[in-house]
Every structure is written in C-alpha cells, then in structure tokens.
Amino acid sequence: MDNRLSENAENFTWLISNFVSEMPGVEHAVVVSSDGLLLTASEGFPEEHAEQLAAIASGMQSLSDGTARLFGKGTSEQLILRMEHGHLFVMSISDGSTLAVLTSSSADMKIVAYKMALLVESAGHVLTPQLRSQLREVITP
C-alpha cells in the first residue's frame, strides 16, 4: 500500500483488490469518480490500462444515464458488455462514481453482478469527498 494513503483509503483500495482476487473469473477492477478520473485500481492492473478502463466506464455510464433520463426510466444501475473473451460490468456507486469490472468468459455473470452490488452497497458510503480527493492525489500526484 502507498504510505500516503490514510487507513480508510488503504481499506478501500484493499476491498477492490480483494474483490478481484476472491471472485473466480474476475481479472481487474477500477473505481472512477463522477468526473471520469481513476480513483483506484485492483492490484496488478497496469496504470495505463486502468486509466483507459476508467475513461471507457465513465463514458458508458454517462451514455446509460442519459438514455435512462431521456426515456423516463430513472437512473442507470448496471451495464454489462458481453465480449467474445469476457465481460465488462459497469455499476453506479451512490456518490456518482462508478465501479467497472473486467472478467474472463468463464466468470459466472450472475454471481459477479450480485457480488458487485454487495461491494457497492457496503463500500459506497466510504467514498467521501475527502477520500476521493486523497485517492486522486495518489493516482495523479
């Protein structure tokens, strides 16, 4: 862990990395702020790819939110992109940020979606403005 992180920030980044290591088929995860900036990535995910995934997830979330509003369907809660060799799950966090998870094709989509919902529910309240600010400073010093 980075020495510049508070205990809350370390715990949050650990939760994201632990989610990846504990879930069969899950390869990487990122948390993206409401303005599209990478807040944290799972351990071992190259920073360049994490930033690219953050931008993709932010764009997808923005499009889905706009679509939901346009057609009067409330807010977008989760997106699933099925690809030939895996999946991309994008889920809203209560503070406006986003959790994005990449999986292999062998991942059980129902279990990943359910566990993501549990993670967002249990960890979402931790993403205070102070924590988001600290995570941004560590990612982009």
Backbone bond lengths (Angstrom), bond angles and torsions (degrees), N, CA, C in turn:
res aa  C-N    CA-C-N  psi(-1)  N-CA   C-N-CA  omega(-1)  CA-C   N-CA-C  phi
1 M - - - 1.452 - - 1.525 110.05 -
2 D 1.311 114.99 153.31 1.452 121.19 179.82 1.526 109.73 -74.68
3 N 1.336 116.90 133.55 1.462 121.40 -178.94 1.521 112.35 -65.41
4 R 1.321 117.72 -20.54 1.451 121.11 -178.93 1.521 112.86 -80.80
5 L 1.308 118.40 -6.48 1.459 121.71 -177.56 1.523 111.76 -86.20
6 S 1.324 115.48 140.62 1.454 120.36 172.72 1.528 108.27 -72.25
7 E 1.305 116.27 170.32 1.466 120.06 178.50 1.528 110.74 -61.09
8 N 1.343 117.72 -40.52 1.472 120.60 178.63 1.522 111.42 -62.48
9 A 1.335 117.28 -41.75 1.458 120.96 179.52 1.529 110.69 -67.37
10 E 1.326 116.98 -41.67 1.467 120.17 176.63 1.518 110.90 -61.04
11 N 1.327 116.38 -43.75 1.463 120.53 179.07 1.522 111.40 -61.85
12 F 1.337 116.44 -40.90 1.458 120.20 -179.42 1.531 110.71 -65.78
13 T 1.330 117.29 -46.90 1.463 119.31 179.11 1.532 110.90 -64.98
14 W 1.332 116.80 -33.96 1.462 120.07 176.65 1.524 110.30 -64.95
15 L 1.332 117.50 -41.28 1.468 120.67 178.86 1.519 111.52 -57.77
16 I 1.325 116.43 -42.24 1.465 120.56 -178.96 1.528 110.32 -67.69
17 S 1.327 117.60 -46.12 1.466 120.60 178.58 1.520 111.58 -65.83
18 N 1.315 116.99 -38.68 1.462 121.13 179.08 1.531 110.60 -65.15
19 F 1.318 116.94 -39.39 1.466 120.82 176.75 1.521 110.03 -56.15
20 V 1.327 116.56 -45.71 1.471 121.13 -179.74 1.524 111.00 -64.68
21 S 1.325 116.99 -45.77 1.465 119.13 -176.10 1.527 113.05 -71.83
22 E 1.318 118.00 -26.20 1.472 121.55 -176.82 1.527 113.93 -90.03
23 M 1.321 117.91 -19.80 1.465 120.96 -175.18 1.526 111.42 -97.50
24 P 1.323 117.97 116.60 1.462 119.95 178.33 1.529 111.74 -58.32
25 G 1.324 115.69 130.97 1.458 121.17 177.75 1.519 114.71 87.94
26 V 1.333 117.79 -13.42 1.464 119.82 178.28 1.524 108.02 -82.32
27 E 1.327 115.83 128.08 1.461 120.96 -175.48 1.524 113.32 -103.92
28 H 1.330 117.61 -42.12 1.461 121.52 -176.46 1.522 110.01 -151.22
29 A 1.330 115.38 157.23 1.464 120.99 175.33 1.519 109.37 -148.13
30 V 1.332 114.89 148.12 1.461 121.24 174.48 1.522 108.28 -136.44
31 V 1.328 114.93 154.93 1.459 121.78 169.74 1.517 106.21 -117.76
32 V 1.330 114.83 131.21 1.454 122.75 -173.93 1.521 108.82 -120.10
33 S 1.326 117.05 135.70 1.465 120.55 177.96 1.526 110.45 -69.66
34 S 1.316 116.19 167.44 1.464 120.88 -179.29 1.527 111.98 -62.79
35 D 1.326 117.57 -22.33 1.466 120.11 177.91 1.529 112.81 -98.11
36 G 1.333 117.19 15.41 1.457 121.71 171.26 1.507 116.88 88.87
37 L 1.330 118.00 7.14 1.464 120.09 -179.46 1.523 111.33 -90.62
38 L 1.316 115.50 140.22 1.457 121.55 176.95 1.529 109.36 -65.07
39 L 1.333 116.86 126.40 1.465 121.01 176.56 1.516 111.34 -98.71
40 T 1.320 116.48 -42.93 1.463 120.32 177.46 1.521 109.08 -159.98
41 A 1.314 114.80 156.86 1.460 121.76 178.04 1.517 108.39 -134.77
42 S 1.313 115.59 154.14 1.457 119.67 177.92 1.518 109.95 -64.26
43 E 1.315 114.23 151.28 1.467 121.46 -179.02 1.523 110.25 -57.62
44 G 1.327 115.62 135.32 1.455 120.89 176.67 1.524 114.71 88.95
45 F 1.323 117.77 -3.29 1.464 120.54 178.42 1.521 107.74 -87.67
46 P 1.339 118.48 117.19 1.459 120.16 -177.91 1.533 111.41 -54.82
47 E 1.330 116.12 136.50 1.466 121.41 -174.54 1.529 112.37 -55.74
48 E 1.327 116.55 -40.98 1.472 119.92 -179.93 1.527 110.92 -59.19
49 H 1.331 116.49 -45.19 1.468 120.41 179.23 1.520 111.41 -69.42
50 A 1.322 116.74 -36.48 1.462 120.33 178.34 1.526 110.66 -62.40
51 E 1.333 117.05 -42.02 1.461 120.93 178.60 1.524 111.24 -67.06
52 Q 1.333 116.63 -37.67 1.463 119.90 177.04 1.523 110.80 -65.48
53 L 1.327 117.15 -43.79 1.456 120.48 178.28 1.523 110.73 -64.55
54 A 1.321 117.25 -36.99 1.468 120.92 177.41 1.526 110.27 -60.16
55 A 1.322 117.16 -44.83 1.465 121.08 179.65 1.527 111.16 -64.69
56 I 1.318 116.48 -41.98 1.466 121.08 179.19 1.534 110.17 -63.63
57 A 1.319 116.35 -48.30 1.466 120.74 -178.69 1.524 111.01 -62.12
58 S 1.325 116.81 -41.04 1.455 120.86 179.31 1.526 110.82 -62.59
59 G 1.319 116.19 -44.36 1.461 120.26 178.32 1.518 112.54 -63.92
60 M 1.323 116.23 -43.84 1.463 120.22 178.89 1.524 111.26 -63.28
61 Q 1.328 116.24 -42.17 1.460 120.48 179.75 1.525 110.53 -63.90
62 S 1.319 116.61 -41.83 1.457 121.33 179.15 1.530 111.15 -62.55
63 L 1.325 117.07 -45.12 1.468 121.07 178.23 1.523 111.48 -62.90
64 S 1.317 116.84 -42.58 1.466 119.14 -178.44 1.528 111.42 -69.90
65 D 1.337 117.38 -36.60 1.465 120.30 176.53 1.526 110.35 -63.67
66 G 1.327 116.25 -44.01 1.467 120.56 178.50 1.520 111.92 -62.88
67 T 1.309 116.30 -40.47 1.466 120.84 178.63 1.523 110.71 -64.54
68 A 1.318 116.74 -45.11 1.464 120.94 -179.97 1.533 110.71 -60.82
69 R 1.340 116.08 -43.68 1.473 119.81 178.68 1.524 111.75 -65.11
70 L 1.336 116.58 -44.62 1.455 122.28 -177.40 1.528 111.63 -56.65
71 F 1.316 115.59 -40.56 1.456 119.55 -176.67 1.530 113.45 -100.61
72 G 1.342 116.50 12.79 1.458 120.79 175.10 1.515 113.87 64.84
73 K 1.317 117.49 36.87 1.466 121.97 -176.86 1.527 112.85 -105.48
74 G 1.325 117.64 18.22 1.461 120.04 179.32 1.514 111.07 81.91
75 T 1.314 115.61 -138.62 1.463 119.96 -179.17 1.520 110.08 -109.83
76 S 1.305 114.55 157.03 1.460 121.12 176.59 1.529 108.27 -79.12
77 E 1.314 116.75 130.82 1.457 120.29 -178.70 1.514 113.20 -105.30
78 Q 1.347 116.67 -40.97 1.459 119.28 -177.12 1.519 110.05 -155.28
79 L 1.329 114.33 142.36 1.462 121.91 174.90 1.519 107.96 -121.93
80 I 1.318 116.04 143.74 1.456 120.15 175.14 1.522 107.77 -131.40
81 L 1.308 115.86 121.53 1.451 122.46 177.02 1.524 107.40 -106.47
82 R 1.328 115.84 115.33 1.457 120.33 177.85 1.514 108.57 -92.31
83 M 1.322 115.50 125.63 1.458 121.47 179.70 1.532 108.11 -118.29
84 E 1.302 116.40 169.16 1.458 120.40 -178.00 1.527 112.31 -57.77
85 H 1.337 117.05 -37.75 1.464 120.27 -175.39 1.519 113.58 -119.95
86 G 1.315 117.33 24.46 1.464 118.93 178.54 1.509 112.72 163.51
87 H 1.317 114.19 -169.08 1.463 121.24 -177.47 1.525 109.77 -137.43
88 L 1.318 114.91 153.60 1.450 121.97 170.43 1.518 106.84 -122.63
89 F 1.317 116.06 120.87 1.461 122.96 176.61 1.524 107.46 -105.38
90 V 1.309 117.32 134.25 1.455 122.53 177.17 1.522 106.99 -128.92
91 M 1.337 116.61 123.01 1.458 121.26 -176.06 1.521 110.57 -132.21
92 S 1.332 115.32 135.87 1.462 121.47 177.30 1.515 111.01 -69.83
93 I 1.320 115.30 144.10 1.457 122.52 171.38 1.521 105.96 -109.71
94 S 1.302 117.87 147.30 1.460 122.52 -170.29 1.521 115.15 -53.41
95 D 1.308 118.91 -28.55 1.466 120.91 -177.56 1.529 112.79 -85.13
96 G 1.325 118.39 4.36 1.455 121.66 -179.33 1.510 113.13 100.04
97 S 1.309 117.42 -9.18 1.462 119.67 176.67 1.529 109.16 -82.01
98 T 1.322 114.91 178.76 1.464 121.15 -172.27 1.523 110.53 -136.73
99 L 1.319 115.64 141.24 1.461 122.78 171.36 1.517 107.17 -105.34
100 A 1.335 117.36 125.43 1.460 122.19 177.06 1.523 108.48 -120.26
101 V 1.326 116.02 134.23 1.459 122.16 -175.69 1.526 109.59 -131.09
102 L 1.319 116.08 128.04 1.466 122.66 174.34 1.522 108.96 -100.29
103 T 1.333 116.13 135.07 1.457 119.70 178.99 1.532 110.19 -129.44
104 S 1.308 114.50 165.29 1.455 120.74 170.61 1.530 107.72 -80.08
105 S 1.315 116.62 170.51 1.460 120.03 179.08 1.529 111.79 -70.11
106 S 1.325 117.40 -17.13 1.466 120.32 -179.37 1.527 113.40 -82.35
107 A 1.326 117.96 -8.56 1.465 121.10 -178.50 1.528 109.89 -66.12
108 D 1.322 115.99 141.90 1.459 121.76 175.39 1.531 107.52 -80.37
109 M 1.321 116.20 107.13 1.461 121.56 -172.93 1.530 112.73 -58.89
110 K 1.309 117.14 -38.54 1.472 120.00 -179.25 1.516 111.19 -65.40
111 I 1.318 116.40 -42.68 1.460 120.01 -179.32 1.527 110.58 -68.69
112 V 1.331 117.48 -42.16 1.466 120.48 178.75 1.526 109.55 -60.69
113 A 1.327 117.50 -46.86 1.465 120.85 -179.43 1.529 110.84 -61.41
114 Y 1.317 116.83 -42.83 1.463 121.30 179.85 1.533 111.02 -64.52
115 K 1.330 116.87 -46.84 1.463 120.69 -178.98 1.535 111.44 -66.95
116 M 1.326 116.75 -33.79 1.465 119.37 174.88 1.526 110.32 -63.35
117 A 1.327 116.31 -42.86 1.469 120.13 179.29 1.522 110.37 -61.14
118 L 1.326 116.90 -41.78 1.465 120.29 177.35 1.528 111.20 -63.58
119 L 1.334 116.72 -42.75 1.464 121.02 179.28 1.525 110.58 -62.51
120 V 1.314 117.00 -46.40 1.467 121.10 -179.82 1.526 110.23 -62.61
121 E 1.320 116.48 -41.48 1.470 120.82 179.84 1.523 111.98 -65.31
122 S 1.324 116.58 -42.08 1.468 119.52 -176.12 1.525 113.36 -82.28
123 A 1.327 117.31 -28.96 1.469 119.63 -174.83 1.524 113.61 -105.30
124 G 1.319 117.23 -14.41 1.455 120.36 -176.14 1.511 114.51 -58.39
125 H 1.327 117.45 -37.55 1.471 120.75 -178.30 1.530 112.47 -69.13
126 V 1.317 116.96 -17.07 1.467 121.52 -178.77 1.530 111.42 -75.92
127 L 1.347 116.85 -24.17 1.460 120.99 -176.02 1.529 111.10 -76.58
128 T 1.294 115.93 70.72 1.463 122.44 177.12 1.530 109.14 -75.79
129 P 1.325 117.57 162.71 1.470 118.67 175.43 1.536 112.50 -55.18
130 Q 1.322 117.46 -37.14 1.465 120.81 179.75 1.534 111.07 -65.53
131 L 1.318 116.21 -42.90 1.468 119.66 -179.79 1.527 110.51 -67.00
132 R 1.322 117.43 -43.50 1.472 120.16 177.80 1.526 110.28 -59.09
133 S 1.318 116.56 -43.26 1.463 120.91 179.35 1.526 110.92 -61.31
134 Q 1.321 116.69 -44.46 1.464 120.26 -179.60 1.525 111.41 -65.07
135 L 1.332 117.36 -42.09 1.460 120.25 179.46 1.523 110.85 -64.37
136 R 1.318 117.86 -39.24 1.461 120.79 177.03 1.520 112.00 -61.96
137 E 1.324 116.33 -41.76 1.471 120.58 -179.02 1.527 111.20 -63.65
138 V 1.323 117.23 -34.96 1.464 120.55 -179.58 1.525 110.39 -74.70
139 I 1.331 117.01 -39.09 1.453 120.89 -179.98 1.529 110.47 -70.73
140 T 1.342 116.78 -43.15 1.464 121.10 -178.28 1.518 109.30 -125.41
141 P 1.344 117.26 78.73 1.470 120.14 -176.99 1.525 112.06 -67.23
